[in-house]
C-alpha cells in the first residue's frame, strides 16, 4: 500500500511540476508575443517617422525647385530688361548723334548766311558811302 501511495504522490507531484512548467512556458509565450507586438508597434512608429521625414524632405525639395525656378525667371527678366535698356541707350545715342550732326549743319549754314549778310551789309555801306560822297561833292547835303 505504501508503494502505491508513494507512486500516486510522485505522479501527483510530477503533474504539478508539469503544470508549473506548462504555465511557465505559457507565460513566456505570452511575454514573447507581447514583446513582438510592442516591437512591431515600435517598428511601425519608426517607419511612420521615416516616411514623415521623407515627405517633409520631398516637400522641401519641391519648394526649393519652385524658388530656384522663380529666381531663374527673375534673373532672365533682369537680363531681358538690361538688353532692352541697352538697346534704348544705343538708339538714344544714335539719335543724339544725328541731332548733333543736324545742329552742326544748321550752325554752319547760319555762319555762311551771316557771312553773306556781312558781305551784303559791307557792300551796301560802301554803296551808301559812295552815294554820300557823291552827294557831298555835288553840295546837295544840308
C-alpha positions, 0 to 999 in steps of 0.5 A: 500500500505504501508503494502505491501511495508513494507512486500516486504522490510522485505522479501527483507531484510530477503533474504539478511540476508539469503544470508549473512548467506548462504555465511557465512556458505559457507565460513566456509565450505570452511575454514573447508575443507581447514583446513582438507586438510592442516591437512591431508597434515600435517598428511601425512608429519608426517607419511612420517617422521615416516616411514623415521625414521623407515627405517633409524632405520631398516637400522641401525639395519641391519648394526649393525647385519652385524658388530656384525656378522663380529666381531663374525667371527673375534673373532672365527678366533682369537680363531681358530688361538690361538688353532692352535698356541697352538697346534704348541707350544705343538708339538714344545715342544714335539719335543724339548723334544725328541731332548733333550732326543736324545742329552742326549743319544748321550752325554752319549754314547760319555762319555762311548766311551771316557771312553773306549778310556781312558781305551784303551789309559791307557792300551796301555801306560802301554803296551808301558811302559812295552815294554820300560822297557823291552827294557831298561833292555835288553840295546837295547835303544840308 
